Amino acid sequence: MMRSFPTVPFLSRAARIAVATVVASFSAAAFTIPAAAAAADAVVFSRDVAPVLMRHCVGCHRPGEIAPMSLLTYREARPWARSIRRVVVSGEMPPWFANPEHGVWANDARLSEQEIETIVAWVDGGALAGDPALIPEPPRFRDGWQLGEPDYVIELPPVTVPANGPDLVPNQLVRLDIPERRWLRAVEFQPGDRTVNHHQIAFLGGFSGTASGGQEADSVDLRIFAVWAVGAAPTVFPEGAGRWVDPGALLMINQHYHPNGESERTDRTRIGLYFGEGPLEVEVEAILASRMDFAIPAGAPDHRIVARHELTADSRIVYYFPHMHMRGRAMSFTAVYPDGSREILLDVPEYDFDWQLFYYPEAPKVLPAGSVVEVVAHYDNSAANPDNPDPTRDVGFGFQSTDEMMVGIFELIEVAPGKGAESAASERP
């Protein structure tokens, strides 16, 4: 993947209730557009605040997207002024969980100090409108397939999600009906209902069972094919890089649905495949550093689980994707080099299950062959964890949100022998 930056939330039921409460607190009488002209040096929406919202917020905060309100216009944003001030000052919005002491990220979603100060000054100054003619054009958003019409479309069977109840985690199995071996330059998920579709992981291979169309799932070799989370951008591989797919290849798509607490919904996901032309110069490999053989004791406030993956060749890391459930509290990725030295690659000290974020290094990160990527996850199964559904039971691996997962995904590209080791050595502290 390359600069495809998923940063959009899956709002929990508690979050939606909180949003509804805030909305209810505003009355029509409380919202008026100031009639008086703003002073020349006043911070106003049109000239000062709108550009910040266009850069950081409207990808989610616009009609038809997952965020609960639009911020495209002054009339839409003005009722939320005090809330906007609060969440940007606290760092709650935009969501970003990487520890800034380790790594620089191409998709760092945080506002700059100057941008935060601008929003604070706007709200404290009365949240003035300013000259509407100064509002910048919003970013262009494309309906339908973001990358254009795919070369091949996978149509998954519909999934009906009830208004309430446990999460649904179906495994959809399909075979690719393509005439010859091709390589993929991009993959795009197109969920039918983003309000209940939490995330999806597509694997090459599958468990025993029956695939869509009555074909037998005779493979148990699971390799990551593509990953999607709510609001995720399409997967676009670097120029000349991609992933092979073969005729008759079996895909197992692990889907995760979360009832919205309001109404029954039906989702029908489509997956678009985009084939590359000419030779595949380099293959992109997704690594699953995961554990399924664990039990988190009831009441444990800080249970630690470790997974490791050794690199067999000099490799450039493309992204990291940490995944746990409601008891997950922190996850880190650390490089253990062949000489025994260690370097933290990504540290997420306050993991939040409601946000499924990818982390893309700003500069190419090359690790030499023989390095081990160590993934460490921490879990809070105590009553002090407000998200814990049941602190009285031991918790193991499972697909329900009330179960747990320990999944550290990272994607890499092998580089020329020798070059990787030299680059890694020069980058290390």
Secondary structure per residue as TSV (DSSP state, phi and psi in degrees):
chain	resnum	aa	ss	phi	psi
A	1	M	-	360.0	152.0
A	2	M	-	-147.7	113.9
A	3	R	S	50.2	43.2
A	4	S	-	-114.3	101.4
A	5	F	-	-108.3	94.3
A	6	P	-	-72.0	124.2
A	7	T	-	-142.6	20.1
A	8	V	-	-101.6	145.6
A	9	P	B	-81.2	156.2
A	10	F	-	-106.5	108.8
A	11	L	-	-73.7	125.8
A	12	S	-	-70.2	166.7
A	13	R	H	-60.2	-40.2
A	14	A	H	-62.3	-39.5
A	15	A	H	-65.3	-40.8
A	16	R	H	-66.1	-36.5
A	17	I	H	-64.6	-41.1
A	18	A	H	-62.6	-42.2
A	19	V	H	-62.3	-44.4
A	20	A	H	-60.7	-36.7
A	21	T	H	-65.0	-42.3
A	22	V	H	-64.0	-43.6
A	23	V	H	-59.6	-42.6
A	24	A	H	-65.3	-22.7
A	25	S	T	-75.3	-14.0
A	26	F	-	-95.0	134.8
A	27	S	-	-115.0	160.7
A	28	A	G	-59.2	-33.1
A	29	A	G	-69.8	-21.8
A	30	A	G	-81.9	-8.5
A	31	F	-	-115.0	111.9
A	32	T	-	-137.3	143.7
A	33	I	-	-84.5	122.9
A	34	P	-	-57.0	131.4
A	35	A	-	-85.8	-28.9
A	36	A	S	-74.6	145.3
A	37	A	-	-70.0	142.1
A	38	A	-	-76.7	150.4
A	39	A	-	-63.9	154.6
A	40	A	T	-59.3	-33.2
A	41	D	T	-97.6	5.7
A	42	A	S	-73.5	145.7
A	43	V	-	-80.2	122.7
A	44	V	B	-124.5	162.7
A	45	F	I	-64.4	-51.9
A	46	S	I	-60.9	-45.8
A	47	R	I	-88.2	-34.9
A	48	D	I	-109.3	-44.6
A	49	V	I	-89.2	-41.5
A	50	A	H	-54.8	-42.4
A	51	P	H	-60.1	-34.9
A	52	V	H	-66.5	-44.6
A	53	L	H	-65.6	-37.1
A	54	M	H	-65.3	-36.5
A	55	R	H	-73.6	-37.9
A	56	H	H	-115.3	-21.0
A	57	C	T	-120.5	-37.6
A	58	V	T	-74.5	-8.8
A	59	G	T	-59.5	-33.4
A	60	C	T	-103.0	-38.0
A	61	H	S	-92.5	73.0
A	62	R	S	-153.7	162.2
A	63	P	T	-56.7	135.2
A	64	G	T	88.3	-5.9
A	65	E	S	-101.0	179.2
A	66	I	S	-72.8	-28.7
A	67	A	S	-64.1	148.3
A	68	P	S	-75.7	-10.5
A	69	M	S	-149.6	155.8
A	70	S	-	-91.1	145.0
A	71	L	-	-123.0	25.2
A	72	L	S	-73.0	-30.2
A	73	T	S	-125.3	163.6
A	74	Y	H	-61.9	-43.4
A	75	R	H	-60.9	-34.9
A	76	E	H	-77.9	-35.4
A	77	A	H	-83.5	-30.9
A	78	R	G	-56.4	-42.0
A	79	P	G	-64.6	-17.9
A	80	W	G	-99.8	9.4
A	81	A	H	-54.2	-51.5
A	82	R	H	-65.6	-37.5
A	83	S	H	-66.5	-40.6
A	84	I	H	-60.2	-44.7
A	85	R	H	-58.6	-46.4
A	86	R	H	-62.0	-47.2
A	87	V	H	-75.5	-27.8
A	88	V	H	-79.2	-33.1
A	89	V	H	-67.8	-40.3
A	90	S	H	-75.2	-16.9
A	91	G	T	85.0	5.6
A	92	E	-	-66.5	-31.2
A	93	M	S	-131.6	143.0
A	94	P	S	-64.7	152.4
A	95	P	-	-68.6	133.0
A	96	W	-	-162.6	128.7
A	97	F	-	-122.3	1.1
A	98	A	-	-73.9	135.4
A	99	N	-	-66.9	119.6
A	100	P	T	-66.7	-10.6
A	101	E	T	-74.9	-13.5
A	102	H	S	-131.2	105.0
A	103	G	-	92.2	153.1
A	104	V	-	-120.0	133.1
A	105	W	B	-117.1	132.9
A	106	A	T	-65.0	-29.7
A	107	N	T	-109.4	27.0
A	108	D	-	-54.9	117.7
A	109	A	-	-89.2	-4.8
A	110	R	-	-66.9	147.6
A	111	L	-	-76.9	149.8
A	112	S	-	-73.7	162.9
A	113	E	H	-58.8	-37.9
A	114	Q	H	-65.8	-39.6
A	115	E	H	-66.2	-39.6
A	116	I	H	-63.9	-44.8
A	117	E	H	-61.5	-35.0
A	118	T	H	-63.8	-45.7
A	119	I	H	-65.9	-40.7
A	120	V	H	-61.3	-46.3
A	121	A	H	-63.7	-37.0
A	122	W	H	-62.5	-48.8
A	123	V	H	-67.5	-45.9
A	124	D	H	-65.6	-24.3
A	125	G	T	-89.6	8.3
A	126	G	T	103.8	5.8
A	127	A	-	52.9	54.4
A	128	L	B	-73.2	152.6
A	129	A	-	-77.6	-47.9
A	130	G	-	79.7	-175.4
A	131	D	-	-75.9	116.5
A	132	P	G	-57.4	-25.7
A	133	A	G	-66.7	-16.9
A	134	L	G	-89.6	-6.8
A	135	I	-	-66.8	127.3
A	136	P	-	-71.3	159.4
A	137	E	-	-66.1	135.0
A	138	P	-	-67.7	157.8
A	139	P	-	-57.4	153.1
A	140	R	-	-86.2	126.7
A	141	F	-	-116.3	133.4
A	142	R	-	-97.4	133.3
A	143	D	S	-78.1	155.3
A	144	G	S	73.3	-146.6
A	145	W	-	-65.7	121.3
A	146	Q	T	-68.7	-27.5
A	147	L	T	-101.2	11.0
A	148	G	S	89.7	179.5
A	149	E	S	-64.4	126.6
A	150	P	-	-69.9	161.8
A	151	D	S	-77.7	-25.9
A	152	Y	E	-150.4	133.3
A	153	V	E	-118.4	127.1
A	154	I	E	-95.0	120.8
A	155	E	E	-101.4	111.3
A	156	L	-	-86.5	148.8
A	157	P	-	-60.3	151.4
A	158	P	-	-67.9	150.1
A	159	V	E	-125.1	121.7
A	160	T	E	-93.0	125.5
A	161	V	E	-110.7	117.1
A	162	P	-	-66.6	164.1
A	163	A	S	-63.5	-35.4
A	164	N	S	-136.6	169.8
A	165	G	S	115.8	-174.7
A	166	P	S	-70.3	163.1
A	167	D	-	-64.1	152.4
A	168	L	B	-104.6	136.2
A	169	V	-	-136.0	64.2
A	170	P	-	-71.2	151.5
A	171	N	E	-110.0	110.2
A	172	Q	E	-91.6	131.7
A	173	L	E	-117.7	126.1
A	174	V	E	-140.8	152.5
A	175	R	E	-108.7	143.5
A	176	L	-	-82.0	123.6
A	177	D	-	-98.3	74.2
A	178	I	-	-119.2	145.7
A	179	P	S	-76.5	-20.8
A	180	E	S	-152.6	166.0
A	181	R	-	-65.5	131.7
A	182	R	E	-133.6	162.1
A	183	W	E	-115.2	148.8
A	184	L	E	-98.0	132.1
A	185	R	E	-97.7	-15.9
A	186	A	E	-163.3	155.5
A	187	V	E	-138.2	135.6
A	188	E	E	-132.2	124.9
A	189	F	E	-88.5	139.3
A	190	Q	E	-129.6	85.9
A	191	P	-	-66.3	150.3
A	192	G	S	-81.9	-30.3
A	193	D	-	-143.0	103.0
A	194	R	T	-75.7	-10.3
A	195	T	T	-77.4	-16.9
A	196	V	T	-123.3	-12.6
A	197	N	E	-87.5	109.7
A	198	H	E	-84.2	-53.9
A	199	H	E	-165.4	164.9
A	200	Q	E	-144.2	139.9
A	201	I	E	-125.3	121.6
A	202	A	E	-98.5	130.7
A	203	F	E	-115.1	148.5
A	204	L	E	-85.4	125.4
A	205	G	S	101.0	-179.7
A	206	G	-	-173.9	175.1
A	207	F	-	-81.0	164.9
A	208	S	S	-66.0	144.8
A	209	G	S	151.1	-160.3
A	210	T	B	-114.2	127.9
A	211	A	-	-83.8	167.5
A	212	S	G	-57.9	139.9
A	213	G	G	84.8	7.4
A	214	G	G	83.1	7.7
A	215	Q	-	-82.0	143.8
A	216	E	B	-77.8	137.8
A	217	A	-	-89.7	90.2
A	218	D	-	-97.4	11.0
A	219	S	-	-116.2	144.2
A	220	V	-	-121.8	12.7
A	221	D	-	-86.3	106.9
A	222	L	-	-102.6	117.1
A	223	R	E	-127.9	137.1
A	224	I	E	-64.7	131.2
A	225	F	E	-103.6	-49.1
A	226	A	E	-163.2	153.0
A	227	V	E	-125.8	139.6
A	228	W	E	-137.8	143.2
A	229	A	E	-134.8	162.4
A	230	V	T	-50.3	126.0
A	231	G	T	80.9	4.3
A	232	A	-	-65.1	143.4
A	233	A	-	-73.5	158.2
A	234	P	-	-59.4	152.5
A	235	T	E	-80.1	116.7
A	236	V	E	-123.2	116.2
A	237	F	-	-78.4	156.8
A	238	P	-	-57.8	157.6
A	239	E	T	-54.0	126.0
A	240	G	T	81.2	-0.9
A	241	A	E	-112.3	155.6
A	242	G	E	178.3	-157.9
A	243	R	E	-139.2	136.6
A	244	W	E	-77.9	144.9
A	245	V	E	-134.7	143.0
A	246	D	-	-113.0	155.2
A	247	P	T	-57.0	134.9
A	248	G	T	75.9	6.9
A	249	A	-	-60.2	139.9
A	250	L	E	-94.9	127.4
A	251	L	E	-109.7	134.1
A	252	M	E	-114.6	117.1
A	253	I	E	-105.1	110.1
A	254	N	E	-85.1	112.8
A	255	Q	E	-105.3	147.8
A	256	H	E	-131.2	115.5
A	257	Y	E	-114.4	142.3
A	258	H	-	-125.1	115.4
A	259	P	-	-54.4	141.3
A	260	N	-	-88.7	-2.3
A	261	G	S	76.1	5.8
A	262	E	S	-122.5	-47.5
A	263	S	-	-157.6	157.6
A	264	E	-	-68.4	137.7
A	265	R	E	-131.0	154.6
A	266	T	E	-124.8	126.6
A	267	D	E	-112.3	136.8
A	268	R	-	-131.4	105.9
A	269	T	-	-86.0	140.3
A	270	R	E	-118.5	147.2
A	271	I	E	-124.0	120.6
A	272	G	E	-97.1	130.4
A	273	L	E	-107.9	135.1
A	274	Y	E	-118.8	117.5
A	275	F	E	-87.1	143.4
A	276	G	-	-86.1	159.8
A	277	E	-	-111.7	150.7
A	278	G	S	75.9	-168.8
A	279	P	-	-73.9	147.3
A	280	L	-	-82.4	115.0
A	281	E	-	-76.1	-38.4
A	282	V	E	-151.9	138.6
A	283	E	E	-93.3	136.2
A	284	V	E	-93.8	127.6
A	285	E	E	-114.6	131.2
A	286	A	E	-98.1	128.9
A	287	I	E	-105.4	133.3
A	288	L	E	-108.6	100.1
A	289	A	E	-94.0	98.3
A	290	S	E	-139.9	157.6
A	291	R	E	-130.4	136.9
A	292	M	-	-117.4	-12.2
A	293	D	S	-97.5	63.6
A	294	F	-	-138.1	160.0
A	295	A	E	-141.7	123.0
A	296	I	E	-94.4	116.0
A	297	P	-	-63.1	147.3
A	298	A	T	-57.4	134.4
A	299	G	T	80.2	-5.2
A	300	A	-	-67.1	123.1
A	301	P	S	-82.7	-20.1
A	302	D	S	-154.6	77.5
A	303	H	E	-91.0	133.4
A	304	R	E	-110.5	133.3
A	305	I	E	-130.9	137.9
A	306	V	E	-124.6	137.1
A	307	A	E	-129.2	146.8
A	308	R	E	-133.8	148.2
A	309	H	E	-138.3	125.0
A	310	E	E	-92.7	135.3
A	311	L	-	-86.4	129.9
A	312	T	S	-92.0	-7.9
A	313	A	S	-146.8	159.9
A	314	D	-	-58.3	129.4
A	315	S	E	-139.6	141.5
A	316	R	E	-100.5	125.4
A	317	I	E	-79.8	132.0
A	318	V	E	-98.6	-43.9
A	319	Y	E	-158.1	166.9
A	320	Y	E	-126.3	144.9
A	321	F	E	-140.8	99.3
A	322	P	E	-82.9	141.1
A	323	H	E	-144.0	122.5
A	324	M	-	-138.9	-173.1
A	325	H	-	-113.9	-145.5
A	326	M	T	-72.0	-19.3
A	327	R	T	-94.9	-7.8
A	328	G	E	-65.8	131.7
A	329	R	E	-122.8	-26.0
A	330	A	E	-160.8	149.9
A	331	M	E	-149.4	141.1
A	332	S	E	-133.7	151.2
A	333	F	E	-116.6	124.3
A	334	T	E	-128.2	135.2
A	335	A	E	-88.2	125.7
A	336	V	E	-107.9	107.3
A	337	Y	-	-77.0	161.8
A	338	P	T	-56.1	-27.5
A	339	D	T	-85.2	3.2
A	340	G	S	94.2	-11.8
A	341	S	-	-70.7	159.2
A	342	R	E	-128.9	148.0
A	343	E	E	-144.3	126.8
A	344	I	E	-74.0	122.1
A	345	L	E	-88.9	-43.1
A	346	L	E	-147.7	132.4
A	347	D	E	-126.1	119.1
A	348	V	E	-113.8	91.6
A	349	P	S	-77.1	-17.9
A	350	E	S	-134.1	77.2
A	351	Y	-	-68.0	143.9
A	352	D	-	-133.0	115.7
A	353	F	T	-62.1	-25.7
A	354	D	T	-70.4	-14.0
A	355	W	B	-122.4	122.3
A	356	Q	-	-105.9	98.5
A	357	L	-	-110.3	142.8
A	358	F	-	-98.9	151.0
A	359	Y	B	-127.2	117.3
A	360	Y	-	-108.2	117.4
A	361	P	B	-58.9	138.5
A	362	E	S	-65.8	-44.9
A	363	A	S	-106.2	148.9
A	364	P	-	-54.1	130.9
A	365	K	E	-110.2	111.5
A	366	V	E	-109.7	127.5
A	367	L	E	-113.1	136.4
A	368	P	-	-74.7	155.3
A	369	A	T	-54.0	141.6
A	370	G	T	92.9	-11.6
A	371	S	-	-69.8	151.3
A	372	V	E	-117.0	128.1
A	373	V	E	-91.0	115.5
A	374	E	E	-103.0	121.0
A	375	V	E	-108.0	123.0
A	376	V	E	-119.2	125.7
A	377	A	E	-117.0	143.7
A	378	H	E	-121.3	140.7
A	379	Y	E	-129.7	142.9
A	380	D	-	-114.5	102.2
A	381	N	-	-103.5	26.3
A	382	S	S	-97.8	170.5
A	383	A	T	-69.2	-15.0
A	384	A	T	-75.2	-14.2
A	385	N	-	-83.7	111.7
A	386	P	T	-67.0	-17.7
A	387	D	T	-92.3	-4.4
A	388	N	-	-72.6	116.9
A	389	P	S	-72.1	-24.0
A	390	D	-	-162.5	93.1
A	391	P	T	-75.0	-0.5
A	392	T	T	-92.4	-2.8
A	393	R	S	-121.0	148.7
A	394	D	-	-68.0	146.2
A	395	V	E	-125.5	132.7
A	396	G	E	-121.3	-169.9
A	397	F	B	-65.4	141.4
A	398	G	-	-175.2	165.6
A	399	F	S	-89.3	-19.6
A	400	Q	S	-70.8	150.9
A	401	S	T	-60.9	-27.5
A	402	T	T	-78.5	-11.6
A	403	D	S	-88.9	-168.0
A	404	E	B	-132.2	160.3
A	405	M	-	-134.1	151.7
A	406	M	E	-128.3	93.6
A	407	V	E	-130.9	117.6
A	408	G	E	-117.8	107.8
A	409	I	E	-102.2	134.8
A	410	F	E	-142.3	152.1
A	411	E	E	-115.7	142.2
A	412	L	E	-141.8	160.9
A	413	I	E	-127.5	126.8
A	414	E	E	-70.3	140.1
A	415	V	-	-114.7	171.6
A	416	A	-	-59.3	140.0
A	417	P	T	-55.7	138.3
A	418	G	T	89.4	-46.4
A	419	K	H	-63.5	-39.9
A	420	G	H	-63.1	-43.6
A	421	A	H	-63.4	-41.7
A	422	E	H	-65.1	-43.2
A	423	S	H	-64.3	-43.1
A	424	A	H	-63.4	-42.3
A	425	A	H	-63.7	-37.3
A	426	S	H	-71.6	-25.9
A	427	E	H	-86.2	-23.7
A	428	R	-	-70.1	147.3
A	429	P	-	-70.7	360.0
